[in-house]
């Protein structure tokens, strides 16, 4: 009942119309990334060693396993360890900023506030669009990956681990988008919104990249949300994914809730 209370179908339709193009662009990029990674696996004589020409240090920073020859392990390393989280993180940051902070700065929020919808419903509808959009984005990517593998790599893909990789990727993207959405809700201008909403997730990613180098830097892995999405957990069939992934979702939901509450009670320059 609470979800219904903070949700406006007419406003959601309007948001889809105004922000749907951005979603389609990034969904296309994410699907294309999946196809490109798969195409390199198909054309490389060494299967997963398609990046064998790059320095080992760079491969380590990006989380690429140079010896990943099995298809599922290859996708986990070459897609879900870096490129998939990066693309979805960028989308979440841009979309969250456009959904609230940009509307406040441009004055568009005045028209929304003049409607019968209360602040809680406006913020809640924008949150639903962002979260549901991310879910649909990963759903499209999952379907594209399953379809391509069924056609070109029949029997080589481990379905359950692949689904778990996508589920974990979504939970991480949802959590990071929660930070971006919260920043957008508390901001009255896009500069501050993007500084916080894109800056914090990017810092998390950079810390994860440093941790990938190992040694004394490995402990940095536990300093960010990225530690809860480790592709090795999926490949090794660790039961920890059944608490790590839900924890990411819960933390993300908390950020969303904080953002909506702050938007409802803050002073707006309108």
N, C-alpha and C positions, 0 to 999 in steps of 0.2 A: 504494500500500500504506500510506503514511503517513496518508492521509485515513481509511482504514478503521480504522487503529489508534486514532485519536483520536475515533472516532464511535460512538455508542451508539444503536441504533434504538429500543429501549424508552424511553430517556431523551428522545429527540427527540419521540416520540409524546406523552409526558407534557408536554413543553415546548409543543408545539403546542396541547395541550388547555388549558394554563394561560395561554398568551400569544397564542393565536390570535385572540381577540376584539380585542385591541389592533391586531393586523395588519389585520383586516377593517375596523376603523373608519378607519384611516389610508389603506388602499387605497381605500375608498369615498370618502374626502375627495379623494384624488388624482384618481380617475376623475371625480368630480363637478366638480372644478376644470377638468378637460379639457373636459367638456361645457359648462360655463358660459362658458368662453372661446370655444368654438366657437359657442355660441348668440349671443353678442354680435357675433361676426363676421357671422353670418347676418342679424341684425336691424339692423345699422348701415348707414345709407345711404352712409357713407364707408368701408365695409369695415373695414380695420384701424384706422381712426382713432376707435375707440370711446372712448378715453380723452382725446379732444381737449379736454375741459372741464377737466382738471386742469392745474395749473401745470407748465410745462416742466421746472422744476427737480426736482419730485417724479418726473416721468416719467423724467428722466435718472438719478436715484438708483436707481429700480427697474429700470433697464435697458430701459424701454419705448421702442420706436421709434414715434413718433407717425405716421410716414408708411408704416408697413408694411402694404401693401394685399394683397400676394400671400399666399395662405393659409399656406404653409410659413414664410415670413418673419414673418408675424403670430403664429403659434404659437411660433416661436423667441423672439420678443420678449415676448409677453404671458404665456407660460406658463413656458418653460424658462430665461428670464433671471433670474427671481426666485421665483415662487410654487412651481414644481415643486421646486427645490432646498430651499426653506424647509420645505415640508411633509415631504419625505423626511428632511431633517436633524433635524427635531423628532422624527419617529418613531424614527430611529436612536438618538438620545440617550436617549429614554424607554425604549425596548426594551432597549438595552444595560444601562442601570442596573437594570432589573427582572430581567434574566437572571442577574446575578452579585451585584452589591453589595447589592441589596435582599434577596436570599436570605441573604447573610452576616449582614446587620443583623438580620433577623427570626428567624434561627436555622434557617430551612428548609434551609440548606446542610448542617446536621448530618446530616439524613436522607440527603441525596445522598452525603455522604462515607461514610456507614455502608453504602452499597451496594457491590457488587463493583467498581464503576467507580473507577478512579484519578482523581486530580485532572486530569491531562492530558485524559482522555476526557470528563470533565464539562465542562471549559472548552471543549474542542473541539466538543462537541455544541451548546453554547450559541452558539458562533461560527457553526457551520453553520446553525443556525436563523435567526440574525440576517442572515447574508449571503444565504442562499437566500430568506428572506422578502423582502428588498429586491429581489432579482431577480424574484421572482414578482409583487411589487407593480408594478414597471415593465413587466413582461410584460402584466399586466392593463390598465395604462394605455395601453400601445401598442396592444393589441387594441381597446380602447374607442375610441381615436382613429381608428384605421384603419377601424373599423366605421362610426363616425359620419360620417367624411368620405366613405366609399363610398356612403352613403345620401343625404347632404345636399349634398355638394360633389364629386360624381363628376368625376374628371379634373383637379381643381384642386390636389390635394395631391401634392407630390413625395415619392414613397415612400422613396427611399434617404436623402435628407437627414433626413426625419422619423425613420427608424429610427436614424440616427446621433445625432440629438438625444437620443433615448431611451437609446441606448447610453452616450453621454457623461454624461447625467443619472444613470444607474445607477452608472457608475464614480466620479463625484463623491460620490454618496450612500454608496457602499461605502467610499471613502477616509475620509470624515468619520465614518462609523459605526465605522471602525477606531479612531479616536481615542477615541470614546465607549466602545467595548468595552475598550480598554486601560485607560482611567480606571476603569471598573467593576471590572476584574480586580485592580487594585492598591489598591482602596478597601475599607474595612471598614464604611463607612456611606454612605448615599445622598446626604447633603449634599455630601461631598467628591467623590463620583462625578459628580454632576450639575454641580458647580461647574467641574470640569475637562472632563468629557465633553460637556456642553452649552455651557459657556462658551467654549471654544476655537473650535468651529465657528461660534458666533454672532459672536465677534470677527472671524473670517475673513469672514463675510458682511457685517458692518458696514464692514470695510475695503474690501471689494469695492464696496459702495454709495458710499463716499466717492470711490473711484477712478473711478466712473462719472460724477462731476461734471466730470472732465477737468481741464485746466490743470496746475498744479503737483502736484495730488493724483493725477494719472493714473498716476504711477510706483508708487503703492501697489498697483496691480493685480498686481504681481509678488511681493507679500509673502505671498500665501496660495495655497492649493490651487485656488482658484477660477480662477486664471489659466490652468489647464490645461483648463478647460471654458468655452470662448468660443463662443457660438452663431454669431458672425460667421465663425469658421473653417469651420463646417459649411456655411453659406449660400454662402460664397465658394469652396467645394470645395477648401479647403486640405488638402494632404497631411499637415499637422502633426497632424491628429486621430489619425492612425494610430500616432503615438508618444505623444501627450499622454494619450489615453484609457487605453492600456495602462499608462502610467506611474502614473496615478491608481490603477489597480487594484493595481499592484505595491506602491505606498506603503501602500495600505490593508491589503494582505495582511501587510506588515511590522508594522503596528500591531497587527493581530490576533495575530500570532505572538508579539510582545513581551508582549501581554496574557496569553496562555495560559501562557507561560513564567513570568511573574511570579506568576500565580495558583498555579502548581504548586509554587513554592518559598517562598511567603510564609507568615508565621505568621497563623493564623486564630483569632479569639476564640471558639472553639467547645470 
